[in-house]
Amino acid sequence: MAEHIRHVALTDERMPALASLFSRVFKRPFDPEDLRHKYDTSFLGIGGLARMAVDGDQPIASTGILPQRFTSNNQQLLGAQVCDLAALPEVRGTGLHDRLLAEALNIARERGVDFFFTLPNDQAHRALDRHGFSWLPRMRGFKIPVATVPLGRLARRIPLLHRLHLSIASKILNQSRVSDGIRNSHAANGALCVDYSRSYLHSKRRRPSAVINAGGAAAWVAADSALEIGDLDSTGIDDLAPALGTLMRMARNIGCSSLLFQCTVKTKLERALSHQFTGFDSWPVGVLRCRPDVTVEDLRLNFGDLDTF
């Protein structure tokens, strides 16, 4: 590694630099405060796992590591999502990003991470292959249209509408909130799944979100251009129609032009949605165990588990 290039921990004061790097790589603006909130895992008592490469004072590459508490058959595990793999074009293919990723994974292992998971784009997929990740079936997405004025979509381009949409969404979701917590819908089956503690759900409030009663089913939702369904506990529910009806009315009132689900395949919710709607292949799911006894094949993810939710 060249002497002027350093690997540094991704601390709060480096979030403006990370936002600048992301803007250059992904060709859109990023808010340093939003990134600071995203990477604040202090509620877990563990943080500082993400790494950034800098050339002098200029950020040139990043590797995000977001720890999350998981349960599996009442056993607590520490998982971590590998995300935000970004590098400027001029350093791609030099091996720098591979070294940064290897360093971040090793630091996380030393800090007690039991396994990694990731939902990468195609370019990052190839990098993760080189570090031993194996691949589970892709998640399955469902985008269900909602007839409404698409305020959420328009708000992405017009700042005044963005503030109005946030205000409307926050008001409606706060009025509909029934709880500060929800049990992960996969927990009852003993699957390897994220522990939805109140602290975890609170850490996800970068956008208007709430746990609501959707036709008798607990639903964790967030408002953007779509009404995104973080989780829907359909345990004991044979007919999704009441839940979908409630969610569609809420989306219509907020100005979200669709409901958006991201499901692990062959789960109850994915099968129920597949009977009614045409889905699409969504994110690939990569896993890497740090301990041989971790059954990563039992991993079940919801939309709310993704770093983008």
C-alpha positions as CSV (number, residue, x, y, z in Angstrom):
1,M,0.0,0.0,0.0
2,A,1.4,3.4,-1.0
3,E,2.6,5.4,2.0
4,H,0.2,8.2,1.4
5,I,-2.8,5.9,1.4
6,R,-4.2,5.0,4.9
7,H,-7.0,2.7,6.1
8,V,-9.0,4.5,8.9
9,A,-12.0,3.7,11.0
10,L,-15.3,5.3,9.8
11,T,-15.9,7.7,12.7
12,D,-18.6,10.4,13.0
13,E,-16.3,13.1,11.9
14,R,-15.5,11.2,8.7
15,M,-19.2,11.1,7.6
16,P,-18.9,14.2,5.4
17,A,-15.9,12.5,3.6
18,L,-18.0,9.3,3.2
19,A,-20.9,11.3,1.7
20,S,-18.5,13.0,-0.7
21,L,-17.1,9.6,-1.8
22,F,-20.6,8.1,-2.3
23,S,-21.7,11.2,-4.3
24,R,-18.7,10.7,-6.7
25,V,-19.2,6.9,-7.0
26,F,-23.0,6.7,-7.1
27,K,-23.7,10.0,-8.9
28,R,-26.2,11.4,-6.4
29,P,-26.1,13.5,-3.2
30,F,-25.8,11.9,0.2
31,D,-26.5,13.5,3.6
32,P,-23.7,13.1,6.1
33,E,-26.2,13.2,9.0
34,D,-28.2,10.3,7.5
35,L,-25.0,8.3,7.1
36,R,-24.1,9.1,10.7
37,H,-27.4,7.8,11.9
38,K,-27.1,4.7,9.8
39,Y,-23.7,3.8,11.2
40,D,-24.6,4.5,14.8
41,T,-24.7,1.1,16.3
42,S,-23.8,2.3,19.8
43,F,-27.1,0.7,21.1
44,L,-25.4,-2.7,20.6
45,G,-22.3,-1.7,22.5
46,I,-20.2,-2.3,19.3
47,G,-19.3,0.1,16.5
48,G,-16.4,1.4,14.5
49,L,-16.2,-1.7,12.3
50,A,-16.5,0.1,9.0
51,R,-13.3,1.2,7.2
52,M,-12.4,3.9,4.7
53,A,-9.2,4.3,2.6
54,V,-7.9,7.8,2.3
55,D,-5.3,9.3,0.0
56,G,-4.0,12.2,2.1
57,D,-7.2,13.7,3.2
58,Q,-9.3,12.5,0.3
59,P,-11.6,9.4,0.6
60,I,-11.0,6.9,-2.1
61,A,-12.8,3.7,-1.0
62,S,-15.0,2.3,1.8
63,T,-16.3,-0.9,3.3
64,G,-19.4,-0.8,5.5
65,I,-19.9,-3.3,8.3
66,L,-23.1,-2.9,10.2
67,P,-23.5,-5.3,13.3
68,Q,-26.9,-6.6,14.2
69,R,-28.2,-8.9,16.9
70,F,-29.7,-12.1,15.6
71,T,-31.6,-15.0,17.3
72,S,-31.8,-18.6,16.3
73,N,-33.8,-21.1,18.4
74,N,-33.5,-18.7,21.3
75,Q,-29.7,-18.4,20.9
76,Q,-28.3,-14.9,20.5
77,L,-25.7,-14.3,17.7
78,L,-23.9,-11.3,16.4
79,G,-24.2,-10.9,12.7
80,A,-23.0,-8.0,10.5
81,Q,-24.1,-6.7,7.1
82,V,-21.4,-6.0,4.7
83,C,-22.5,-3.0,2.6
84,D,-21.5,0.3,1.0
85,L,-18.6,-1.2,-0.9
86,A,-17.5,1.9,-2.9
87,A,-14.3,2.9,-4.7
88,L,-13.3,5.7,-7.0
89,P,-12.7,4.5,-10.6
90,E,-9.0,5.3,-10.5
91,V,-8.3,2.8,-7.7
92,R,-10.5,-0.1,-9.0
93,G,-8.5,-3.1,-10.1
94,T,-5.5,-2.2,-8.0
95,G,-6.3,-4.5,-5.1
96,L,-6.8,-1.7,-2.7
97,H,-10.5,-2.4,-2.1
98,D,-9.8,-6.1,-1.5
99,R,-7.3,-5.2,1.2
100,L,-9.7,-2.8,2.8
101,L,-12.5,-5.4,2.8
102,A,-10.2,-8.1,4.2
103,E,-9.1,-5.7,7.0
104,A,-12.7,-4.8,7.9
105,L,-13.8,-8.5,8.0
106,N,-10.8,-9.4,10.2
107,I,-11.5,-6.6,12.6
108,A,-15.2,-7.6,12.9
109,R,-14.2,-11.2,13.6
110,E,-11.9,-10.1,16.3
111,R,-14.7,-8.0,17.8
112,G,-17.0,-11.1,18.1
113,V,-19.0,-11.2,14.9
114,D,-20.4,-14.7,14.3
115,F,-21.3,-14.4,10.7
116,F,-21.6,-11.9,7.8
117,F,-24.4,-11.3,5.3
118,T,-24.6,-9.1,2.3
119,L,-27.0,-8.0,-0.5
120,P,-24.6,-6.6,-3.1
121,N,-24.7,-5.2,-6.6
122,D,-23.0,-7.2,-9.4
123,Q,-19.6,-5.5,-9.0
124,A,-19.5,-6.0,-5.2
125,H,-20.7,-9.6,-5.8
126,R,-17.4,-10.5,-7.5
127,A,-15.3,-8.9,-4.8
128,L,-17.2,-10.8,-2.1
129,D,-16.7,-14.1,-4.0
130,R,-13.0,-13.7,-3.6
131,H,-13.4,-13.4,0.2
132,G,-15.3,-16.7,0.6
133,F,-18.9,-15.7,0.6
134,S,-21.5,-18.3,-0.5
135,W,-24.9,-17.5,-1.9
136,L,-28.4,-18.2,-0.8
137,P,-31.4,-17.8,-3.1
138,R,-32.2,-14.2,-4.1
139,M,-34.8,-12.3,-2.2
140,R,-38.2,-11.9,-4.0
141,G,-39.7,-8.5,-4.5
142,F,-43.3,-7.5,-5.0
143,K,-44.3,-4.0,-6.1
144,I,-48.1,-3.5,-5.8
145,P,-49.4,-0.4,-7.5
146,V,-51.5,2.1,-5.5
147,A,-53.7,4.7,-7.3
148,T,-52.8,8.0,-5.7
149,V,-51.1,11.3,-6.4
150,P,-47.4,10.1,-6.4
151,L,-46.3,12.7,-3.9
152,G,-43.5,10.5,-2.6
153,R,-42.0,10.1,-6.1
154,L,-42.3,13.8,-7.0
155,A,-40.8,14.8,-3.7
156,R,-37.5,13.2,-4.7
157,R,-37.0,16.0,-7.2
158,I,-38.7,19.0,-5.5
159,P,-37.4,20.0,-2.1
160,L,-40.6,21.8,-1.0
161,L,-42.7,18.7,-1.8
162,H,-40.1,16.5,0.0
163,R,-40.8,18.5,3.2
164,L,-44.5,18.3,2.7
165,H,-44.4,14.5,2.1
166,L,-42.3,13.9,5.2
167,S,-44.8,16.0,7.2
168,I,-47.8,14.1,5.9
169,A,-46.1,10.7,6.3
170,S,-44.9,11.4,9.8
171,K,-48.4,12.6,10.9
172,I,-50.3,9.6,9.5
173,L,-47.8,7.0,10.7
174,N,-47.6,8.5,14.2
175,Q,-51.4,8.4,14.4
176,S,-51.4,4.8,13.3
177,R,-48.6,3.6,15.5
178,V,-49.7,0.8,17.9
179,S,-46.3,-0.2,19.4
180,D,-42.6,0.7,19.5
181,G,-41.7,-3.0,18.9
182,I,-42.6,-6.0,16.8
183,R,-41.4,-9.6,16.9
184,N,-39.6,-10.7,13.8
185,S,-42.1,-12.8,11.8
186,H,-39.4,-15.6,11.3
187,A,-38.6,-15.9,15.0
188,A,-41.4,-18.4,15.8
189,N,-39.9,-20.9,13.3
190,G,-36.5,-20.9,14.9
191,A,-34.9,-19.3,11.9
192,L,-31.7,-17.2,12.0
193,C,-33.2,-13.7,12.0
194,V,-32.7,-10.2,13.3
195,D,-33.7,-9.5,16.9
196,Y,-36.2,-6.7,16.6
197,S,-35.4,-4.9,19.8
198,R,-36.9,-1.5,20.4
199,S,-33.4,0.0,20.1
200,Y,-33.0,-1.7,16.7
201,L,-36.3,-0.3,15.4
202,H,-35.4,3.1,16.8
203,S,-32.1,3.0,14.9
204,K,-34.0,2.6,11.7
205,R,-36.0,5.8,12.0
206,R,-34.1,7.7,9.3
207,R,-37.5,8.1,7.5
208,P,-41.1,8.2,8.7
209,S,-41.8,4.7,10.0
210,A,-44.1,2.9,12.5
211,V,-45.4,-0.5,13.6
212,I,-49.1,-0.5,12.8
213,N,-52.1,-2.9,12.9
214,A,-52.7,-3.9,9.3
215,G,-56.0,-5.8,9.3
216,G,-55.1,-7.8,12.3
217,A,-51.4,-8.3,11.4
218,A,-48.6,-6.4,12.9
219,A,-46.7,-4.5,10.2
220,W,-43.5,-2.4,10.3
221,V,-43.7,0.1,7.5
222,A,-41.6,3.1,6.2
223,A,-42.7,5.8,3.8
224,D,-40.7,6.8,0.7
225,S,-41.8,7.0,-2.9
226,A,-43.3,3.5,-2.0
227,L,-44.8,2.4,1.3
228,E,-42.0,-0.1,2.2
229,I,-43.0,-3.1,4.3
230,G,-40.2,-3.9,6.7
231,D,-42.0,-6.9,8.1
232,L,-45.5,-8.3,8.2
233,D,-46.3,-10.9,10.8
234,S,-48.9,-13.1,9.1
235,T,-48.8,-15.7,11.8
236,G,-52.4,-17.0,12.2
237,I,-53.5,-15.0,9.2
238,D,-54.9,-17.1,6.4
239,D,-56.1,-14.2,4.2
240,L,-53.8,-11.3,3.4
241,A,-56.6,-9.2,1.9
242,P,-57.4,-7.2,5.1
243,A,-53.7,-6.4,5.7
244,L,-53.2,-5.4,2.1
245,G,-56.3,-3.3,2.2
246,T,-55.1,-1.3,5.2
247,L,-51.6,-0.9,3.7
248,M,-53.0,0.4,0.4
249,R,-55.3,2.9,2.1
250,M,-52.3,4.2,4.1
251,A,-50.1,4.4,1.0
252,R,-52.9,6.3,-0.8
253,N,-53.2,8.8,2.0
254,I,-49.5,9.4,2.3
255,G,-48.9,9.7,-1.5
256,C,-47.0,6.5,-2.0
257,S,-47.6,5.1,-5.4
258,S,-47.0,1.4,-4.5
259,L,-46.5,-1.1,-1.7
260,L,-43.0,-2.6,-1.8
261,F,-42.1,-6.0,-0.3
262,Q,-38.8,-7.8,-0.2
263,C,-39.1,-11.4,1.0
264,T,-37.0,-14.4,1.6
265,V,-38.2,-17.1,-0.8
266,K,-40.3,-20.0,0.3
267,T,-41.6,-18.2,3.4
268,K,-45.2,-17.9,4.3
269,L,-45.4,-14.2,3.2
270,E,-43.6,-14.8,-0.1
271,R,-45.8,-17.7,-1.0
272,A,-49.0,-15.8,-0.1
273,L,-47.9,-12.8,-2.2
274,S,-46.9,-15.1,-5.1
275,H,-50.4,-16.4,-5.3
276,Q,-51.8,-12.9,-6.0
277,F,-49.0,-10.9,-7.6
278,T,-46.1,-11.2,-10.1
279,G,-42.9,-10.8,-8.2
280,F,-39.3,-10.1,-9.4
281,D,-35.9,-11.4,-8.5
282,S,-34.4,-9.0,-6.0
283,W,-31.2,-8.8,-4.0
284,P,-28.7,-11.7,-4.0
285,V,-28.0,-12.9,-0.4
286,G,-24.4,-13.7,0.5
287,V,-23.3,-15.3,3.7
288,L,-19.9,-16.0,5.4
289,R,-19.7,-17.8,8.7
290,C,-17.0,-17.0,11.3
291,R,-17.9,-20.1,13.4
292,P,-18.6,-23.6,12.0
293,D,-21.7,-24.0,14.2
294,V,-23.6,-21.0,12.7
295,T,-26.3,-22.3,10.4
296,V,-26.2,-19.5,7.9
297,E,-28.5,-21.6,5.6
298,D,-31.3,-20.8,8.0
299,L,-31.0,-17.1,7.5
300,R,-34.4,-15.4,6.9
301,L,-34.4,-11.7,6.0
302,N,-37.1,-9.0,5.8
303,F,-37.0,-5.7,4.0
304,G,-36.4,-4.0,7.3
305,D,-33.1,-5.8,7.8
306,L,-31.5,-4.1,4.8
307,D,-29.2,-1.1,5.4
308,T,-31.3,0.9,2.9
309,F,-34.6,0.5,4.8
